[in-house]
């Protein structure tokens, strides 16, 4: 339950971070998130696609149709300049937040 709440608040930031490397289609995004998190995050279509569509509508991502490796048409997503700016702001906030949390939690364990 707690993991789902943490993910919900950070889904867009995770997707923006992932898409800074290269454009990806949905299935690849799911695989990469799972791989890079060593299986900790496992996105479902019901989480991924609404987030991608919302981010595209907000101008954080752009999408285009392209041929996949099997020749089928797939929707690829790439981060926009606005998305990069938002990512930078969110990462700065994440660093401030995690430092503050660590100062409290690590002091408790000492």
VODREN-123969 format. One record per residue: residue number from 1; x, y, z of N, C-alpha, C in turn; residue in one letter. Coordinates in pm, whole numbers, plus 50000, padded with zeros to 5 digits. Example, Ala and Ser with C-alpha at 12.3 -4.5 7.8 and 13.67 -1.06 7.14 Angstrom:
BEGIN
ATOM, pos, n_c1, n_c2, n_c3, ca_c1, ca_c2, ca_c3, c_c1, c_c2, c_c3, code
ATOM, 1, 51319, 49431, 50780, 51230, 49550, 50780, 51320, 49670, 50780, A
ATOM, 2, 51285, 49775, 50708, 51367, 49894, 50714, 51290, 50003, 50787, S
This chain:
BEGIN
ATOM, pos, n_c1, n_c2, n_c3, ca_c1, ca_c2, ca_c3, c_c1, c_c2, c_c3, code
ATOM, 1, 50083, 49881, 50000, 50000, 50000, 50000, 50087, 50126, 50000, X
ATOM, 2, 50184, 50129, 50090, 50271, 50246, 50100, 50352, 50266, 49972, X
ATOM, 3, 50399, 50156, 49912, 50474, 50164, 49787, 50389, 50225, 49677, X
ATOM, 4, 50261, 50188, 49669, 50173, 50242, 49565, 50156, 50392, 49581, X
ATOM, 5, 50144, 50440, 49703, 50129, 50583, 49727, 50257, 50659, 49687, X
ATOM, 6, 50371, 50603, 49719, 50497, 50666, 49679, 50510, 50671, 49528, X
ATOM, 7, 50474, 50562, 49462, 50482, 50555, 49316, 50386, 50655, 49252, X
ATOM, 8, 50265, 50664, 49306, 50165, 50754, 49249, 50216, 50897, 49245, X
ATOM, 9, 50285, 50939, 49348, 50336, 51075, 49353, 50460, 51098, 49270, X
ATOM, 10, 50520, 50991, 49219, 50646, 51006, 49146, 50646, 50944, 49007, X
ATOM, 11, 50532, 50897, 48961, 50524, 50832, 48831, 50575, 50923, 48719, X
ATOM, 12, 50526, 51045, 48714, 50567, 51136, 48606, 50716, 51164, 48609, X
ATOM, 13, 50772, 51183, 48728, 50915, 51211, 48738, 50997, 51091, 48692, X
ATOM, 14, 50953, 50971, 48728, 51023, 50850, 48682, 51018, 50839, 48530, X
ATOM, 15, 50902, 50865, 48472, 50888, 50858, 48326, 50972, 50964, 48257, X
ATOM, 16, 50972, 51085, 48307, 51055, 51191, 48247, 51201, 51153, 48253, X
ATOM, 17, 51245, 51101, 48368, 51386, 51061, 48384, 51423, 50953, 48284, X
ATOM, 18, 51337, 50855, 48270, 51365, 50745, 48179, 51373, 50792, 48034, X
ATOM, 19, 51286, 50884, 47997, 51279, 50927, 47857, 51383, 51032, 47820, X
ATOM, 20, 51469, 51070, 47914, 51579, 51161, 47877, 51683, 51087, 47794, X
ATOM, 21, 51691, 50956, 47808, 51790, 50876, 47735, 51757, 50864, 47587, X
ATOM, 22, 51631, 50828, 47558, 51589, 50806, 47420, 51438, 50789, 47416, X
ATOM, 23, 51376, 50812, 47300, 51233, 50785, 47287, 51205, 50635, 47305, X
ATOM, 24, 51092, 50604, 47364, 51055, 50464, 47387, 50905, 50446, 47368, X
ATOM, 25, 50866, 50323, 47334, 50725, 50288, 47328, 50685, 50229, 47463, X
ATOM, 26, 50555, 50217, 47486, 50504, 50178, 47616, 50560, 50049, 47672, X
ATOM, 27, 50564, 49945, 47592, 50613, 49816, 47641, 50759, 49827, 47684, X
ATOM, 28, 50837, 49899, 47609, 50979, 49917, 47645, 50993, 49997, 47773, X
ATOM, 29, 50908, 50098, 47790, 50910, 50177, 47913, 50886, 50087, 48033, X
ATOM, 30, 50785, 50001, 48023, 50753, 49908, 48133, 50873, 49820, 48165, X
ATOM, 31, 50934, 49763, 48062, 51051, 49675, 48081, 51168, 49749, 48142, X
ATOM, 32, 51196, 49871, 48093, 51310, 49947, 48143, 51291, 49988, 48289, X
ATOM, 33, 51170, 50029, 48324, 51145, 50068, 48463, 51164, 49947, 48555, X
ATOM, 34, 51113, 49834, 48513, 51129, 49714, 48594, 51277, 49675, 48604, X
ATOM, 35, 51347, 49681, 48492, 51489, 49643, 48491, 51572, 49738, 48577, X
ATOM, 36, 51555, 49868, 48557, 51638, 49965, 48629, 51608, 49970, 48778, X
ATOM, 37, 51486, 49931, 48816, 51451, 49930, 48958, 51471, 49792, 49020, X
ATOM, 38, 51534, 49701, 48946, 51555, 49562, 48990, 51424, 49496, 49033, X
ATOM, 39, 51318, 49528, 48958, 51189, 49467, 48983, 51103, 49535, 49087, X
ATOM, 40, 51154, 49639, 49152, 51078, 49708, 49256, 50953, 49775, 49199, X
ATOM, 41, 50967, 49838, 49082, 50853, 49901, 49015, 50807, 49811, 48902, X
ATOM, 42, 50676, 49786, 48900, 50616, 49708, 48793, 50491, 49783, 48747, X
ATOM, 43, 50507, 49861, 48642, 50397, 49942, 48590, 50297, 49854, 48517, X
ATOM, 44, 50172, 49884, 48536, 50064, 49820, 48462, 50015, 49919, 48357, X
ATOM, 45, 49949, 49868, 48253, 49897, 49956, 48147, 49803, 50061, 48204, X
ATOM, 46, 49726, 50024, 48305, 49631, 50117, 48365, 49697, 50233, 48436, X
ATOM, 47, 49824, 50219, 48469, 49902, 50329, 48529, 49979, 50403, 48422, X
ATOM, 48, 50044, 50328, 48333, 50136, 50387, 48236, 50067, 50475, 48133, X
ATOM, 49, 49971, 50421, 48061, 49916, 50495, 47947, 49839, 50620, 47987, X
ATOM, 50, 49760, 50618, 48093, 49698, 50745, 48134, 49802, 50852, 48170, X
ATOM, 51, 49911, 50810, 48234, 50017, 50905, 48269, 50083, 50960, 48142, X
ATOM, 52, 50115, 50873, 48047, 50177, 50919, 47922, 50086, 51016, 47847, X
ATOM, 53, 49957, 50984, 47840, 49862, 51072, 47769, 49848, 51206, 47841, X
ATOM, 54, 49841, 51202, 47973, 49832, 51326, 48051, 49957, 51412, 48031, X
ATOM, 55, 50072, 51349, 48031, 50198, 51422, 48015, 50212, 51478, 47873, X
ATOM, 56, 50164, 51404, 47776, 50167, 51453, 47638, 50074, 51574, 47624, X
ATOM, 57, 49955, 51567, 47683, 49861, 51679, 47677, 49917, 51803, 47747, X
ATOM, 58, 49999, 51782, 47850, 50059, 51893, 47923, 50184, 51948, 47855, X
ATOM, 59, 50227, 51885, 47746, 50345, 51932, 47674, 50476, 51884, 47731, X
ATOM, 60, 50472, 51787, 47822, 50596, 51735, 47881, 50659, 51628, 47792, X
ATOM, 61, 50576, 51562, 47714, 50621, 51459, 47621, 50562, 51486, 47484, X
ATOM, 62, 50628, 51435, 47383, 50568, 51434, 47250, 50563, 51289, 47206, X
ATOM, 63, 50460, 51256, 47132, 50445, 51119, 47086, 50439, 51114, 46934, X
ATOM, 64, 50486, 51007, 46879, 50478, 50987, 46735, 50468, 50838, 46706, X
ATOM, 65, 50412, 50805, 46592, 50398, 50665, 46551, 50521, 50625, 46471, X
ATOM, 66, 50574, 50509, 46502, 50689, 50457, 46430, 50682, 50306, 46425, X
ATOM, 67, 50763, 50248, 46340, 50766, 50102, 46326, 50846, 50041, 46439, X
ATOM, 68, 50791, 49939, 46502, 50863, 49865, 46605, 50958, 49766, 46542, X
ATOM, 69, 51027, 49690, 46622, 51124, 49593, 46571, 51058, 49481, 46492, X
ATOM, 70, 50930, 49456, 46521, 50858, 49350, 46449, 50784, 49405, 46328, X
ATOM, 71, 50799, 49534, 46302, 50733, 49596, 46188, 50595, 49653, 46219, X
ATOM, 72, 50544, 49625, 46337, 50415, 49680, 46375, 50431, 49826, 46417, X
ATOM, 73, 50327, 49903, 46401, 50330, 50044, 46438, 50316, 50058, 46589, X
ATOM, 74, 50403, 50141, 46648, 50401, 50166, 46792, 50408, 50316, 46817, X
ATOM, 75, 50353, 50357, 46928, 50359, 50497, 46968, 50483, 50516, 47054, X
ATOM, 76, 50571, 50604, 47010, 50694, 50636, 47082, 50676, 50769, 47152, X
ATOM, 77, 50737, 50780, 47269, 50728, 50902, 47349, 50868, 50956, 47373, X
ATOM, 78, 50881, 51089, 47362, 51009, 51152, 47392, 50982, 51276, 47477, X
ATOM, 79, 51082, 51312, 47555, 51069, 51426, 47645, 51085, 51555, 47565, X
ATOM, 80, 51008, 51656, 47599, 51017, 51787, 47533, 51106, 51880, 47616, X
ATOM, 81, 51133, 51998, 47562, 51210, 52098, 47639, 51137, 52133, 47768, X
ATOM, 82, 51006, 52148, 47759, 50927, 52177, 47880, 50939, 52061, 47979, X
ATOM, 83, 50935, 51938, 47928, 50950, 51821, 48014, 51085, 51818, 48084, X
ATOM, 84, 51190, 51856, 48013, 51324, 51860, 48074, 51330, 51965, 48185, X
ATOM, 85, 51267, 52078, 48163, 51265, 52183, 48265, 51188, 52136, 48388, X
ATOM, 86, 51073, 52075, 48367, 50993, 52022, 48479, 51071, 51914, 48553, X
ATOM, 87, 51139, 51826, 48479, 51219, 51722, 48542, 51327, 51782, 48629, X
ATOM, 88, 51396, 51881, 48579, 51502, 51947, 48657, 51446, 52004, 48787, X
ATOM, 89, 51331, 52070, 48779, 51269, 52127, 48899, 51229, 52018, 48997, X
ATOM, 90, 51172, 51910, 48946, 51128, 51800, 49033, 51247, 51729, 49097, X
ATOM, 91, 51356, 51714, 49023, 51474, 51650, 49081, 51535, 51736, 49190, X
ATOM, 92, 51537, 51867, 49170, 51587, 51956, 49275, 51502, 51942, 49401, X
ATOM, 93, 51370, 51940, 49384, 51280, 51924, 49498, 51298, 51787, 49562, X
ATOM, 94, 51315, 51683, 49480, 51336, 51548, 49533, 51461, 51543, 49620, X
ATOM, 95, 51568, 51608, 49577, 51693, 51608, 49655, 51673, 51680, 49788, X
ATOM, 96, 51604, 51793, 49785, 51576, 51865, 49911, 51491, 51778, 50004, X
ATOM, 97, 51387, 51717, 49948, 51297, 51633, 50026, 51370, 51514, 50086, X
ATOM, 98, 51447, 51441, 50004, 51514, 51320, 50053, 51621, 51354, 50157, X
ATOM, 99, 51690, 51466, 50141, 51788, 51507, 50242, 51718, 51536, 50375, X
ATOM, 100, 51604, 51604, 50370, 51530, 51636, 50493, 51479, 51508, 50560, X
ATOM, 101, 51424, 51417, 50481, 51376, 51291, 50537, 51492, 51212, 50598, X
ATOM, 102, 51603, 51205, 50528, 51719, 51132, 50580, 51772, 51192, 50708, X
ATOM, 103, 51771, 51324, 50719, 51820, 51388, 50843, 51733, 51344, 50962, X
ATOM, 104, 51605, 51327, 50940, 51516, 51286, 51047, 51530, 51136, 51073, X
ATOM, 105, 51519, 51056, 50969, 51519, 50910, 50987, 51654, 50855, 51030, X
ATOM, 106, 51761, 50910, 50975, 51893, 50860, 51011, 51931, 50901, 51152, X
ATOM, 107, 51879, 51014, 51198, 51905, 51057, 51336, 51835, 50963, 51433, X
ATOM, 108, 51719, 50910, 51392, 51644, 50817, 51477, 51721, 50687, 51496, X
ATOM, 109, 51788, 50641, 51392, 51860, 50514, 51399, 51995, 50522, 51470, X
ATOM, 110, 52042, 50644, 51504, 52175, 50656, 51567, 52172, 50630, 51714, X
